[in-house]
Amino acid sequence: MMREILDLSLEHLGLVGMSLAIAIAIALPAGIAVTRRPGPRRWALGLAGVMQTVPSLALFGFLIPLPLVGGIGKQTAVVALVLYALLPIVRNTVTGILGVDPAVRESAIAMGMTPRQMLRQVELPLAARTILAGVRIATVTTIGTATIAAAIGGGGLGVFIFRGVASVDTTQILAGAVPAAAIALLADGGLGWIERRLSPA
C-alpha cells in the first residue's frame, strides 16, 4: 500500500507540475499582452472565467470526444487542468501590472526606457508578488482538481479515491485524499513563504 501511495503521489505531482508549467507559459504572456489592450482584456478574462464555472468532471467529459486534445488518459487530464489554472494566473498578472503606480511608469519613460525594458525592469518586478499569488491559487486548485483525472485514466491519487468510493472503502479514500491534501498544504505554504519574501520591506 505504501509503495502504491508513493507511486501515485509522484504521478499526481507530475500531472500537476506539467499542467502548471503549460498554464504559466500561456497565462503569463497572455496576461501581459492584454494589459496593453482593454478590449481583448475583457474577452480574455471573461473566457477564462467561463472555463472556471464548468464543473471539473463535466469538462473532462467534454474533452474526451475532441480530436487531438481528447481521449482517455493523461493528455486530456492535462488539457483540462491547464484550462482551470489559466484564470487566476491571467487575472493576477493583469491586476499586478495595471496596479503599478503611474508615477513609476512616468519616471521609467523619463529615464528613456523602452516598453520592453519597462516591463522587464519595472512592471514585472513590482507585480511579481501579485502574479505569484495567482500561481499559488492555481497550484492549490490544480492539486485538488487533479484527483478527478483518475476518472478518465489520468492516474494520480484520485485512483485511490475512486477505487474507495466504488468499494465503499474509507481506507482507500483516505489513502488518496490525505496525501493530496498534504501536497496542497505544502505547496501553499512554500509559495506563501516565497510570496512573503517578495513583499516590500
C-alpha positions as CSV (number, residue, x, y, z in Angstrom):
1,M,0.0,0.0,0.0
2,M,2.7,2.5,1.0
3,R,4.6,1.8,-2.3
4,E,1.5,2.4,-4.3
5,I,0.8,5.6,-2.4
6,L,4.3,6.9,-3.2
7,D,4.0,5.9,-6.9
8,L,0.6,7.6,-7.3
9,S,1.8,10.7,-5.3
10,L,4.7,11.1,-7.7
11,E,2.3,10.5,-10.7
12,H,0.0,13.2,-9.2
13,L,2.9,15.6,-8.8
14,G,4.0,15.0,-12.4
15,L,0.4,15.7,-13.7
16,V,0.1,18.9,-11.6
17,G,3.7,20.1,-12.5
18,M,3.2,19.6,-16.2
19,S,-0.2,21.3,-16.2
20,L,1.0,24.3,-14.2
21,A,4.1,24.7,-16.4
22,I,1.9,24.9,-19.5
23,A,-0.6,27.1,-17.8
24,I,2.1,29.6,-16.7
25,A,3.7,29.6,-20.1
26,I,0.3,30.5,-21.7
27,A,-1.2,32.7,-19.0
28,L,1.8,35.0,-18.2
29,P,2.4,36.2,-21.8
30,A,-1.4,36.4,-22.3
31,G,-1.8,38.5,-19.2
32,I,1.0,40.8,-20.2
33,A,-0.4,41.2,-23.7
34,V,-4.0,42.1,-22.6
35,T,-2.8,44.8,-20.2
36,R,-1.9,46.7,-23.4
37,R,-5.4,46.2,-24.9
38,P,-8.5,46.9,-22.9
39,G,-10.9,45.3,-25.4
40,P,-9.2,41.9,-25.6
41,R,-8.7,42.1,-21.8
42,R,-12.4,41.8,-21.2
43,W,-12.7,38.9,-23.6
44,A,-9.7,37.0,-22.3
45,L,-10.7,37.3,-18.6
46,G,-14.3,36.5,-19.5
47,L,-13.4,33.4,-21.4
48,A,-11.0,32.2,-18.6
49,G,-13.8,32.9,-16.1
50,V,-16.3,30.8,-18.1
51,M,-13.8,27.8,-18.0
52,Q,-13.7,28.1,-14.2
53,T,-17.5,27.8,-14.0
54,V,-17.7,24.5,-15.8
55,P,-17.8,21.6,-13.3
56,S,-14.5,19.7,-13.5
57,L,-15.9,16.3,-14.2
58,A,-18.1,17.8,-16.9
59,L,-15.1,19.5,-18.5
60,F,-13.2,16.2,-18.6
61,G,-16.2,14.6,-20.2
62,F,-16.5,17.4,-22.8
63,L,-12.8,17.0,-23.8
64,I,-12.9,13.2,-24.3
65,P,-14.5,13.2,-27.8
66,L,-12.5,16.2,-29.1
67,P,-9.8,15.3,-31.7
68,L,-6.1,15.9,-30.9
69,V,-6.7,17.0,-27.3
70,G,-9.3,14.4,-26.3
71,G,-9.4,10.7,-25.5
72,I,-8.8,8.7,-22.4
73,G,-5.6,9.3,-20.4
74,K,-3.2,11.9,-19.2
75,Q,-3.3,14.1,-22.2
76,T,-7.0,15.0,-21.7
77,A,-6.4,15.5,-18.0
78,V,-3.5,17.9,-18.6
79,V,-5.6,20.0,-21.0
80,A,-8.4,20.2,-18.5
81,L,-6.1,21.2,-15.7
82,V,-4.4,23.8,-17.8
83,L,-7.8,25.4,-18.6
84,Y,-8.6,25.5,-14.9
85,A,-5.3,27.1,-14.0
86,L,-5.4,29.9,-16.5
87,L,-7.8,32.3,-14.9
88,P,-6.0,33.0,-11.6
89,I,-2.7,33.5,-13.3
90,V,-4.0,35.7,-16.1
91,R,-6.2,37.7,-13.7
92,N,-3.4,38.3,-11.2
93,T,-0.9,39.1,-13.9
94,V,-3.2,41.8,-15.3
95,T,-4.0,43.1,-11.8
96,G,-0.3,43.2,-10.8
97,I,0.9,45.1,-13.9
98,L,-2.1,47.5,-14.0
99,G,-1.6,48.2,-10.3
100,V,1.9,49.7,-10.8
101,D,1.9,53.3,-9.8
102,P,1.6,55.6,-12.9
103,A,4.2,57.9,-11.5
104,V,6.7,55.0,-11.5
105,R,5.9,54.4,-15.2
106,E,6.4,58.1,-16.0
107,S,9.7,58.0,-14.3
108,A,10.8,55.0,-16.3
109,I,9.7,56.7,-19.5
110,A,11.6,59.9,-18.5
111,M,14.7,57.8,-18.0
112,G,14.4,56.7,-21.6
113,M,13.3,53.1,-21.0
114,T,11.7,51.3,-23.9
115,P,8.3,49.5,-23.3
116,R,10.2,46.2,-23.2
117,Q,12.7,47.5,-20.6
118,M,10.0,49.0,-18.5
119,L,8.1,45.7,-18.5
120,R,11.2,43.6,-17.6
121,Q,12.8,46.1,-15.1
122,V,9.9,47.9,-13.6
123,E,6.4,46.3,-14.1
124,L,7.2,42.6,-13.7
125,P,9.3,43.1,-10.5
126,L,6.7,45.3,-8.9
127,A,3.9,42.9,-10.0
128,A,5.8,39.7,-9.0
129,R,4.1,39.2,-5.6
130,T,0.6,39.6,-7.1
131,I,1.4,37.2,-10.0
132,L,2.9,34.6,-7.6
133,A,-0.4,34.8,-5.6
134,G,-2.2,33.8,-8.7
135,V,0.2,30.9,-9.3
136,R,-0.4,29.9,-5.7
137,I,-4.1,29.8,-6.1
138,A,-3.8,27.9,-9.4
139,T,-1.4,25.4,-7.8
140,V,-3.7,24.5,-4.9
141,T,-6.7,24.3,-7.1
142,T,-4.9,22.1,-9.6
143,I,-3.7,19.7,-7.0
144,G,-7.3,19.2,-5.8
145,T,-8.8,19.0,-9.3
146,A,-6.2,16.5,-10.5
147,T,-7.8,13.8,-8.3
148,I,-10.6,13.7,-10.7
149,A,-8.2,12.9,-13.6
150,A,-8.4,9.2,-12.5
151,A,-12.0,9.1,-13.8
152,I,-10.6,9.3,-17.4
153,G,-7.5,7.3,-16.9
154,G,-5.2,10.2,-15.9
155,G,-3.8,8.4,-12.9
156,G,-2.7,10.2,-9.7
157,L,-4.1,10.0,-6.2
158,G,-7.6,10.0,-7.5
159,V,-7.2,6.3,-8.3
160,F,-7.4,5.6,-4.6
161,I,-10.4,7.9,-4.1
162,F,-12.5,6.4,-7.0
163,R,-11.5,2.9,-6.0
164,G,-12.6,3.6,-2.4
165,V,-15.9,5.1,-3.5
166,A,-16.6,2.1,-5.8
167,S,-15.9,-0.4,-3.0
168,V,-17.2,1.8,-0.1
169,D,-13.7,1.6,1.5
170,T,-12.8,4.5,3.7
171,T,-9.2,3.5,3.9
172,Q,-8.8,3.7,0.2
173,I,-10.4,7.1,0.1
174,L,-8.2,8.4,2.8
175,A,-5.1,6.9,1.1
176,G,-5.9,9.3,-1.8
177,A,-7.3,12.3,0.0
178,V,-4.7,12.7,2.8
179,P,-1.6,12.7,0.5
180,A,-3.4,15.1,-1.9
181,A,-4.3,17.4,1.0
182,A,-0.7,17.2,2.3
183,I,0.7,18.1,-1.1
184,A,-1.7,21.1,-1.4
185,L,-0.7,22.4,2.1
186,L,3.0,22.0,1.4
187,A,2.7,23.8,-1.9
188,D,0.6,26.6,-0.5
189,G,3.0,27.0,2.4
190,G,6.0,27.1,0.2
191,L,4.6,29.5,-2.3
192,G,3.2,31.6,0.5
193,W,6.7,31.9,2.0
194,I,8.1,33.0,-1.4
195,E,5.3,35.5,-1.7
196,R,6.1,37.0,1.7
197,R,9.8,37.2,0.7
198,L,8.8,39.3,-2.3
199,S,6.8,41.7,-0.1
200,P,8.3,45.2,0.2
201,A,10.4,45.7,3.4
